[in-house]
Amino acid sequence: MRSETLHNLTIPKMGFGTWTIGGRDAPDPADDGRSLAALASALDLGYTHFDTAEYYAAGHAEELLGQAVRAKGVARSSLFITSKVSPEHLTYADVLRCCEASLRRLEMDYLDLYLIHWPKVGMKLEESFQALNQLVDQGLVRGLGVSNFNLKLLQKSVALCETPLLTNQVSYSIPDREYAENGVLAYCQQNDILLTAYSPVKRRNIKSNPTLQAVARARGLTREQVALVWLTTQPRVITIPMSFNPQHQAENLQAGEIVLTEDEMSLFN
C-alpha cells in the first residue's frame, strides 16, 4: 500500500471510512451483522487505516470498529485510527470529554488522529485547540487535524496547533473540486498537510464520465478505481472510500497501489 509520511507518521493512501457502519445519525442495531461483516472483510483484506467519528451512528460505529479489531486479533500498533469531535462539542471541557468517550467506545488507549468534524459559526478555536493540544500532550492522541475547513480557518488552525496540523478532511473528487478551486489543496501541498478526500466516488456522473471510461478501459480497471487513483496519484492527497461489498473493498485497496501517468492525469484537467 502506498502511503504518505510526514512528521514521523506514516498514513496509508487508501483508508476505510465508516459512515453508515452501525447506522447513520443514530444506531441501527439490526444492521450490526452487516456492519461487522464489512469491517471484518476490510481487516482481512489488509486495510489498516480506518476513519470514524463520534457522530457516526451516535458513537456506535466506533463501538463496532473496536469490536471488529478485537475479534480479528489485529495489533493496535499496526492500525491508523482517526476519529472526530462534533461541532457542538468544541468547548475545552467537551473536547476532552468527547475524546475520552470515543476511546472508551473503541476500547483503545489512543487515537492516531483526532479531527474537528465541522466548523461552527461562533466557535472559539483557541479554546478547542487548547484541549486538542492537551490531548496530544497526554498521549491520548498522536496527531490533530480538521475537516471541512476553508482556507482561512485552516490557516488559523495551523497557527493554534502546537504540533504540525496533519490533515484537512474534505469532499474532493473528479466532479467535486471546490477545495482545489478555493486554495485549500495547494495550501496543504505547500505546507505538508494531508488533504483527506471523502465521498471520492459517490457522484452519479462518475459512471458517465467519458474520460474515466476511457482510462479505465485502457488500464483494465473499474471507473471507480480510476477515480480513486486520480486522487491518490496527487501528492499529499489520501482518501477514505467505504463499501459493504468485499469485492469493491478489494478493488479500492488495489487502487491504492496504482499511479496514473502525467498524460493520464492531464486528461482530467
TITIKOL-348026 format. One line per field, with one value per residue: x negated, y, z of N, C-alpha, C, O in turn. Coordinates in steps of 0.2 Angstrom, whole numbers, plus 5000, padded with zeros to 4 digits. Example, Ala and Ser with C-alpha at 12.3 -4.5 7.8 and 13.67 -1.06 7.14 Angstrom:
<pts>
nc1	[4934;4936] $
nc2	[4972;4989] $
nc3	[5039;5035] $
cac1	[4938;4932] $
cac2	[4978;4995] $
cac3	[5039;5036] $
cc1	[4934;4936] $
cc2	[4984;5000] $
cc3	[5039;5039] $
oc1	[4929;4933] $
oc2	[4983;5006] $
oc3	[5042;5040] $
</pts>
This chain:
<pts>
nc1	[4996;4997;4991;4992;4979;4976;4970;4966;4976;4984;4996;5008;5012;5024;5039;5052;5068;5081;5093;5111;5108;5116;5127;5134;5136;5140;5140;5142;5146;5150;5143;5131;5124;5121;5113;5102;5098;5093;5083;5074;5071;5064;5053;5047;5043;5033;5034;5028;5030;5042;5057;5067;5080;5087;5100;5105;5118;5121;5110;5110;5103;5090;5090;5092;5081;5071;5074;5073;5060;5054;5060;5054;5041;5031;5016;5015;5005;5003;5012;5020;5030;5043;5053;5067;5072;5088;5096;5104;5098;5086;5081;5068;5069;5078;5072;5061;5069;5076;5067;5061;5073;5074;5063;5066;5077;5071;5063;5049;5032;5027;5029;5024;5026;5035;5049;5057;5074;5083;5083;5090;5102;5097;5088;5075;5060;5048;5050;5054;5043;5034;5038;5037;5023;5019;5023;5014;5002;5005;5004;5015;5019;5011;5010;5016;5030;5042;5058;5068;5064;5062;5050;5046;5049;5042;5029;5029;5031;5019;5010;5014;5012;5001;4993;4988;5001;5010;5020;5033;5049;5060;5073;5069;5066;5066;5077;5080;5072;5071;5062;5050;5051;5053;5041;5037;5032;5019;5013;5012;5003;4992;4988;4985;4997;5010;5022;5037;5048;5065;5080;5076;5081;5094;5103;5115;5111;5099;5100;5104;5094;5084;5070;5065;5071;5063;5050;5051;5054;5043;5033;5038;5046;5059;5071;5073;5061;5051;5056;5052;5038;5034;5035;5026;5014;5010;4999;4998;5012;5024;5037;5053;5063;5078;5086;5098;5097;5086;5079;5078;5072;5059;5055;5055;5044;5034;5033;5025;5012;5009;5003;5007;5001;4992;4998;5010;5016;5017;5028;5039;5040] $
nc2	[4994;5011;5025;5040;5050;5060;5071;5060;5051;5038;5036;5027;5028;5024;5023;5017;5022;5024;5029;5026;5013;5004;5012;5028;5044;5039;5024;5008;4994;4983;4982;4978;4965;4965;4977;4973;4962;4969;4977;4966;4960;4970;4971;4959;4959;4968;4982;4995;5008;5017;5027;5036;5043;5052;5056;5047;5035;5039;5036;5023;5017;5018;5009;4997;4996;4995;4983;4974;4974;4969;4956;4951;4950;4960;4969;4984;4993;4991;4998;5013;5024;5036;5048;5059;5075;5082;5097;5103;5101;5108;5116;5118;5109;5099;5094;5087;5078;5071;5065;5056;5048;5043;5035;5026;5019;5013;5005;5008;5014;5026;5038;5039;5050;5065;5074;5090;5089;5097;5115;5128;5141;5155;5147;5145;5143;5144;5140;5127;5121;5122;5112;5101;5101;5098;5085;5078;5081;5073;5060;5054;5056;5056;5064;5079;5086;5094;5096;5099;5113;5129;5139;5150;5147;5135;5140;5147;5137;5130;5139;5138;5126;5116;5106;5100;5102;5089;5086;5091;5086;5084;5085;5079;5075;5069;5075;5085;5099;5109;5112;5112;5123;5133;5135;5127;5114;5117;5125;5115;5106;5113;5115;5103;5096;5084;5082;5074;5065;5064;5055;5050;5044;5045;5053;5054;5056;5050;5038;5041;5048;5051;5052;5045;5032;5029;5029;5019;5008;5007;5004;4992;4993;4997;5011;5017;5013;5021;5034;5034;5032;5043;5053;5048;5048;5061;5072;5072;5069;5059;5046;5040;5029;5019;5003;4991;4979;4966;4963;4976;4983;4976;4980;4994;4995;4989;5000;5009;5005;5009;5021;5035;5041;5056;5061;5054;5060;5073;5072;5074;5087] $
nc3	[5000;4995;5003;5014;5022;5035;5047;5056;5055;5047;5034;5027;5009;5005;5014;5025;5026;5039;5039;5039;5045;5057;5057;5054;5058;5070;5080;5073;5077;5071;5059;5063;5061;5047;5046;5055;5047;5036;5041;5046;5034;5028;5037;5035;5022;5022;5026;5035;5039;5047;5047;5058;5068;5082;5079;5069;5068;5081;5089;5089;5078;5081;5092;5085;5076;5085;5091;5080;5077;5089;5088;5077;5081;5078;5080;5089;5086;5073;5066;5060;5067;5065;5073;5076;5083;5086;5080;5089;5101;5105;5115;5128;5139;5133;5122;5128;5135;5125;5117;5126;5128;5115;5114;5124;5119;5107;5114;5115;5118;5113;5100;5083;5075;5077;5074;5071;5067;5059;5055;5066;5067;5076;5085;5096;5092;5098;5111;5108;5103;5113;5121;5112;5110;5123;5123;5115;5122;5133;5127;5122;5110;5094;5083;5076;5067;5055;5048;5034;5033;5027;5018;5026;5039;5041;5040;5052;5061;5059;5065;5078;5082;5092;5088;5072;5061;5054;5044;5033;5031;5018;5006;4990;4974;4957;4950;4960;4964;4973;4984;4978;4970;4979;4985;4996;4993;4987;4997;5007;5001;4999;5012;5019;5024;5024;5012;5015;5006;5006;5001;4988;4976;4975;4967;4954;4941;4940;4934;4921;4915;4902;4900;4912;4909;4897;4902;4911;4904;4896;4905;4911;4923;4935;4933;4946;4952;4945;4948;4961;4960;4953;4963;4973;4966;4967;4976;4993;4995;5001;5003;5008;5005;5006;5008;5008;5001;4999;4987;4981;4991;4990;4977;4979;4988;4980;4971;4978;4976;4963;4951;4941;4925;4920;4908;4908;4920;4915;4907;4914;4918] $
cac1	[5000;4993;4993;4989;4976;4975;4969;4965;4982;4985;5003;5009;5015;5031;5041;5058;5072;5086;5100;5116;5107;5119;5132;5132;5136;5142;5138;5147;5143;5152;5138;5124;5121;5119;5108;5097;5095;5089;5076;5070;5068;5059;5047;5045;5040;5027;5034;5025;5032;5049;5059;5073;5082;5092;5107;5107;5122;5120;5104;5110;5098;5084;5090;5092;5075;5067;5076;5071;5052;5053;5062;5049;5035;5026;5012;5017;5000;5002;5018;5020;5037;5045;5060;5068;5077;5093;5096;5107;5094;5079;5078;5062;5071;5082;5067;5058;5074;5078;5061;5061;5079;5073;5058;5070;5081;5067;5059;5042;5029;5025;5031;5018;5028;5042;5051;5064;5078;5086;5083;5097;5102;5096;5084;5069;5055;5042;5052;5054;5036;5031;5040;5034;5016;5018;5024;5008;4998;5007;5003;5021;5020;5004;5009;5023;5032;5048;5062;5072;5062;5060;5043;5045;5050;5037;5023;5030;5029;5011;5007;5016;5010;4994;4989;4990;5008;5009;5025;5040;5053;5065;5076;5065;5067;5066;5083;5081;5066;5071;5056;5044;5053;5053;5034;5035;5027;5012;5010;5010;4997;4986;4986;4985;5003;5013;5029;5040;5054;5071;5085;5072;5084;5102;5106;5118;5108;5093;5102;5105;5088;5081;5063;5065;5072;5058;5044;5052;5054;5036;5029;5041;5048;5066;5071;5072;5054;5048;5057;5048;5031;5034;5034;5020;5008;5008;4995;5002;5019;5026;5044;5056;5069;5082;5091;5100;5096;5079;5076;5077;5067;5053;5054;5052;5037;5029;5032;5020;5006;5008;5002;5008;4995;4994;5003;5017;5019;5019;5034;5044;5039] $
cac2	[5000;5017;5029;5047;5050;5067;5072;5054;5047;5035;5035;5024;5032;5022;5021;5014;5026;5020;5032;5021;5007;5004;5016;5034;5048;5035;5017;5004;4988;4977;4981;4976;4960;4968;4981;4969;4958;4974;4978;4960;4959;4975;4969;4953;4962;4972;4989;4997;5015;5017;5033;5036;5049;5051;5057;5041;5031;5042;5033;5015;5015;5017;5003;4991;4996;4992;4976;4970;4974;4964;4949;4948;4950;4964;4973;4991;4996;4990;5002;5020;5026;5043;5049;5066;5078;5085;5104;5106;5099;5111;5119;5115;5103;5095;5091;5082;5073;5068;5061;5050;5044;5039;5030;5020;5015;5009;5001;5009;5019;5032;5039;5041;5056;5067;5080;5094;5087;5103;5121;5130;5148;5157;5143;5148;5138;5145;5135;5120;5119;5121;5105;5096;5101;5094;5078;5076;5081;5067;5054;5051;5057;5056;5070;5083;5089;5097;5093;5104;5119;5133;5141;5155;5143;5130;5144;5149;5130;5128;5143;5137;5119;5116;5101;5101;5100;5084;5085;5094;5081;5087;5082;5080;5070;5072;5080;5090;5101;5115;5113;5114;5129;5138;5136;5123;5109;5120;5126;5108;5103;5118;5116;5097;5094;5080;5083;5068;5066;5059;5054;5051;5040;5045;5057;5050;5057;5046;5032;5043;5052;5048;5051;5039;5026;5028;5027;5013;5003;5006;5001;4986;4995;5000;5018;5019;5013;5026;5040;5034;5033;5051;5056;5046;5050;5068;5072;5074;5068;5052;5045;5035;5026;5014;4999;4984;4974;4964;4964;4983;4984;4974;4985;5000;4994;4988;5006;5012;5004;5011;5028;5037;5044;5063;5061;5052;5065;5079;5071;5076;5095] $
cac3	[5000;4995;5009;5015;5028;5037;5054;5059;5055;5040;5034;5020;5004;5005;5020;5025;5030;5042;5039;5039;5049;5063;5057;5051;5064;5076;5080;5070;5079;5066;5054;5066;5057;5040;5048;5057;5042;5032;5045;5046;5027;5027;5040;5032;5015;5024;5027;5042;5041;5047;5049;5061;5071;5087;5075;5065;5072;5088;5093;5088;5073;5085;5096;5081;5074;5091;5092;5074;5078;5094;5086;5072;5085;5075;5084;5088;5084;5066;5063;5060;5068;5065;5075;5075;5088;5083;5080;5095;5107;5104;5121;5131;5143;5129;5118;5132;5137;5119;5115;5131;5126;5109;5116;5128;5114;5103;5119;5113;5123;5110;5093;5079;5073;5080;5070;5072;5061;5055;5059;5068;5067;5083;5088;5099;5090;5103;5117;5106;5102;5120;5123;5107;5111;5129;5122;5112;5127;5137;5124;5120;5103;5091;5079;5075;5061;5055;5042;5031;5035;5022;5019;5032;5046;5041;5042;5059;5065;5059;5070;5085;5084;5094;5084;5065;5059;5049;5038;5032;5028;5014;5000;4985;4969;4950;4949;4965;4965;4977;4988;4974;4967;4984;4988;5001;4991;4986;5003;5010;4997;5001;5019;5022;5027;5020;5011;5015;5002;5007;4996;4982;4971;4976;4962;4949;4935;4939;4930;4914;4913;4896;4902;4916;4905;4893;4906;4915;4898;4894;4911;4914;4929;4935;4934;4952;4954;4941;4951;4967;4958;4952;4970;4977;4962;4969;4982;5000;4995;5003;5003;5013;5002;5011;5004;5012;4997;4999;4980;4980;4996;4987;4971;4982;4991;4975;4968;4982;4973;4956;4949;4934;4922;4919;4902;4910;4924;4912;4903;4919;4919] $
cc1	[4996;4996;4990;4985;4974;4975;4969;4971;4982;4992;5004;5013;5023;5034;5048;5063;5078;5092;5105;5114;5111;5125;5130;5131;5138;5141;5144;5144;5145;5147;5131;5121;5118;5113;5102;5094;5091;5083;5072;5067;5063;5052;5044;5041;5034;5028;5032;5027;5039;5051;5066;5075;5087;5099;5109;5111;5122;5115;5104;5105;5091;5084;5089;5085;5070;5068;5073;5063;5051;5055;5057;5042;5029;5023;5014;5011;4999;5008;5017;5028;5038;5052;5061;5073;5082;5093;5099;5103;5087;5077;5072;5064;5074;5077;5063;5063;5075;5073;5061;5067;5077;5068;5061;5074;5077;5063;5051;5039;5027;5028;5025;5020;5035;5043;5057;5068;5080;5084;5090;5096;5101;5091;5078;5063;5049;5044;5052;5047;5032;5032;5036;5026;5014;5019;5018;5003;4999;5006;5009;5023;5013;5004;5016;5024;5039;5052;5067;5071;5060;5053;5041;5045;5044;5030;5023;5028;5022;5008;5008;5013;5002;4990;4991;4997;5007;5014;5030;5044;5059;5067;5072;5065;5066;5071;5083;5074;5066;5065;5050;5045;5052;5046;5032;5030;5020;5009;5008;5003;4991;4984;4987;4991;5007;5020;5032;5047;5059;5076;5081;5076;5092;5106;5109;5114;5101;5094;5102;5099;5084;5073;5061;5066;5066;5051;5045;5052;5047;5032;5032;5043;5056;5065;5070;5064;5050;5049;5053;5041;5030;5032;5027;5014;5006;5004;4999;5009;5020;5034;5047;5063;5072;5086;5092;5098;5088;5076;5074;5072;5060;5051;5051;5045;5032;5028;5026;5013;5004;5007;5003;5002;4997;4999;5010;5020;5021;5026;5040;5044;5045] $
cc2	[5006;5021;5036;5047;5058;5067;5065;5050;5045;5033;5032;5028;5031;5019;5018;5018;5022;5024;5027;5014;5008;5008;5023;5039;5045;5028;5013;4997;4982;4977;4980;4971;4962;4972;4978;4965;4963;4975;4972;4959;4964;4974;4963;4955;4965;4979;4990;5004;5015;5024;5033;5042;5048;5052;5051;5036;5033;5038;5025;5013;5014;5011;4997;4991;4993;4984;4971;4969;4969;4957;4946;4948;4954;4968;4980;4995;4996;4995;5009;5022;5033;5043;5057;5069;5082;5093;5107;5104;5102;5116;5115;5108;5097;5091;5085;5076;5068;5063;5055;5045;5040;5033;5024;5016;5011;5004;5002;5014;5025;5032;5041;5048;5058;5074;5084;5092;5092;5109;5123;5138;5150;5152;5147;5143;5138;5140;5128;5117;5118;5114;5100;5096;5097;5087;5075;5076;5075;5060;5050;5051;5058;5062;5073;5085;5092;5094;5099;5111;5123;5136;5145;5151;5138;5134;5145;5142;5129;5133;5141;5130;5119;5111;5102;5098;5095;5084;5090;5089;5084;5083;5084;5074;5073;5077;5086;5093;5108;5117;5113;5121;5135;5139;5131;5117;5112;5122;5120;5106;5107;5118;5109;5095;5090;5083;5076;5069;5061;5060;5054;5048;5041;5048;5053;5050;5053;5040;5034;5047;5048;5047;5045;5033;5024;5025;5020;5007;5001;5002;4994;4987;4997;5007;5020;5019;5019;5033;5040;5035;5040;5055;5054;5047;5057;5068;5075;5073;5060;5052;5040;5032;5021;5010;4993;4978;4972;4965;4971;4985;4982;4978;4991;5000;4993;4995;5010;5011;5006;5019;5029;5041;5052;5064;5059;5057;5071;5078;5074;5084;5098] $
cc3	[5000;5001;5009;5021;5029;5045;5058;5059;5048;5039;5027;5016;5004;5012;5020;5029;5033;5043;5036;5042;5055;5063;5054;5057;5070;5075;5077;5071;5074;5060;5057;5062;5051;5041;5050;5052;5037;5035;5045;5039;5026;5030;5037;5025;5016;5025;5034;5044;5041;5050;5052;5064;5077;5084;5072;5070;5080;5092;5091;5083;5076;5089;5091;5078;5079;5091;5086;5075;5083;5092;5081;5075;5082;5080;5083;5085;5076;5062;5064;5061;5069;5068;5075;5081;5084;5084;5087;5102;5106;5109;5124;5134;5138;5124;5122;5133;5131;5117;5120;5130;5120;5110;5120;5123;5109;5108;5117;5118;5120;5103;5089;5076;5075;5077;5073;5066;5056;5059;5061;5069;5075;5088;5091;5098;5095;5109;5114;5105;5108;5122;5119;5109;5118;5128;5119;5118;5132;5134;5122;5113;5100;5087;5078;5068;5061;5049;5040;5032;5028;5023;5025;5039;5046;5043;5049;5063;5065;5064;5077;5087;5086;5091;5077;5063;5053;5043;5039;5028;5024;5008;4994;4980;4962;4948;4954;4967;4969;4981;4985;4972;4973;4988;4993;4999;4990;4992;5007;5007;4999;5008;5023;5026;5022;5019;5010;5012;5004;5001;4989;4976;4971;4971;4957;4942;4934;4934;4922;4912;4908;4897;4906;4913;4901;4896;4909;4910;4897;4899;4914;4921;4929;4935;4941;4955;4951;4945;4958;4966;4956;4958;4973;4973;4964;4975;4988;4999;4997;5003;5007;5010;5007;5006;5009;5008;4997;4992;4979;4985;4993;4981;4974;4984;4985;4971;4972;4980;4967;4956;4942;4931;4921;4913;4904;4915;4921;4908;4908;4921;4916] $
oc1	[4991;5001;4986;4988;4972;4979;4973;4971;4982;4995;5002;5018;5027;5031;5051;5062;5079;5097;5104;5119;5110;5129;5124;5126;5138;5140;5150;5141;5141;5147;5126;5115;5112;5108;5096;5087;5086;5078;5066;5061;5058;5047;5037;5036;5030;5022;5033;5027;5043;5048;5070;5071;5091;5104;5115;5108;5122;5117;5099;5102;5088;5079;5085;5082;5066;5063;5071;5061;5046;5051;5056;5037;5023;5026;5014;5013;4996;5008;5013;5032;5035;5056;5056;5077;5080;5091;5098;5106;5082;5072;5071;5062;5073;5078;5063;5061;5076;5074;5060;5066;5079;5069;5060;5074;5079;5060;5048;5042;5026;5030;5021;5015;5039;5039;5061;5066;5080;5084;5095;5092;5105;5090;5075;5062;5046;5039;5050;5046;5027;5028;5034;5023;5009;5015;5016;4999;4994;5006;5009;5027;5009;4999;5021;5019;5042;5049;5070;5075;5056;5050;5036;5040;5042;5026;5018;5025;5019;5003;5004;5013;4998;4983;4996;4998;5003;5011;5032;5042;5063;5065;5071;5064;5066;5070;5087;5070;5061;5063;5045;5040;5051;5046;5027;5026;5015;5003;5002;4999;4985;4978;4988;4991;5007;5024;5031;5052;5058;5075;5083;5074;5095;5112;5105;5113;5097;5090;5101;5099;5081;5070;5057;5062;5064;5048;5040;5049;5045;5027;5029;5043;5058;5060;5067;5062;5046;5045;5051;5037;5024;5028;5023;5008;5000;5006;5003;5013;5017;5037;5043;5068;5068;5089;5088;5098;5084;5070;5068;5067;5055;5045;5047;5041;5027;5022;5023;5008;4998;5010;5002;4998;5003;5003;5014;5026;5026;5029;5045;5048;5045] $
oc2	[5007;5021;5038;5045;5061;5064;5065;5045;5048;5029;5035;5032;5035;5015;5017;5019;5016;5022;5024;5010;5013;5009;5023;5040;5049;5026;5015;4993;4977;4971;4980;4971;4960;4972;4979;4964;4961;4975;4973;4957;4962;4974;4963;4952;4966;4983;4986;5006;5014;5027;5030;5047;5043;5049;5050;5033;5028;5036;5022;5007;5009;5007;4992;4985;4988;4980;4966;4964;4965;4952;4940;4945;4952;4971;4983;4999;5000;4995;5012;5021;5037;5039;5061;5065;5086;5095;5112;5106;5099;5119;5109;5103;5091;5085;5080;5070;5062;5057;5049;5039;5034;5028;5018;5010;5005;4999;4996;5018;5030;5027;5045;5052;5054;5078;5081;5093;5091;5109;5121;5140;5147;5154;5151;5139;5133;5136;5123;5111;5115;5111;5095;5090;5094;5083;5069;5071;5072;5055;5045;5048;5062;5066;5070;5086;5093;5090;5102;5115;5120;5134;5144;5152;5136;5131;5145;5143;5126;5130;5142;5128;5121;5111;5105;5092;5096;5082;5092;5088;5088;5078;5090;5068;5079;5082;5091;5090;5112;5122;5115;5125;5141;5143;5131;5116;5108;5120;5120;5104;5104;5120;5108;5093;5091;5085;5072;5072;5055;5064;5058;5049;5037;5047;5048;5045;5054;5039;5030;5049;5043;5042;5041;5028;5018;5021;5016;5002;4996;4999;4991;4983;4998;5010;5026;5023;5022;5037;5045;5039;5043;5059;5059;5047;5058;5064;5080;5077;5056;5057;5035;5034;5018;5012;4991;4973;4976;4966;4973;4989;4986;4980;4994;5004;4996;4996;5015;5014;5006;5023;5026;5044;5054;5068;5063;5059;5074;5083;5075;5086;5105] $
oc3	[5004;5003;5005;5026;5025;5048;5063;5063;5043;5043;5022;5018;5003;5014;5014;5035;5031;5047;5031;5042;5059;5068;5051;5060;5075;5069;5078;5067;5074;5057;5053;5061;5049;5038;5048;5051;5034;5031;5044;5039;5023;5028;5037;5024;5012;5025;5039;5050;5036;5055;5049;5063;5076;5087;5072;5074;5084;5098;5093;5083;5075;5089;5093;5077;5077;5093;5087;5073;5082;5093;5081;5072;5082;5084;5078;5081;5073;5056;5068;5056;5073;5066;5074;5083;5080;5089;5089;5107;5108;5109;5122;5133;5139;5123;5119;5133;5131;5114;5117;5130;5120;5108;5119;5124;5108;5105;5116;5121;5123;5100;5092;5075;5075;5077;5076;5060;5050;5065;5058;5072;5079;5093;5087;5102;5096;5111;5118;5107;5109;5125;5121;5109;5118;5131;5120;5118;5135;5137;5120;5110;5103;5086;5080;5064;5066;5045;5044;5033;5024;5028;5028;5043;5052;5047;5053;5069;5070;5068;5081;5093;5082;5092;5076;5065;5048;5038;5044;5022;5028;5007;4992;4982;4961;4946;4953;4971;4968;4981;4987;4971;4971;4993;4995;5003;4993;4993;5010;5011;4999;5009;5029;5032;5016;5023;5006;5014;5004;4997;4984;4970;4967;4970;4954;4939;4929;4930;4918;4906;4909;4895;4905;4914;4900;4894;4909;4911;4896;4898;4917;4925;4924;4937;4942;4958;4954;4946;4960;4969;4958;4958;4974;4976;4964;4980;4987;5003;4994;5002;5009;5013;5011;5002;5013;5010;4995;4992;4977;4983;4993;4981;4971;4983;4986;4969;4969;4982;4964;4960;4938;4935;4922;4914;4902;4914;4922;4907;4905;4924;4917] $
</pts>
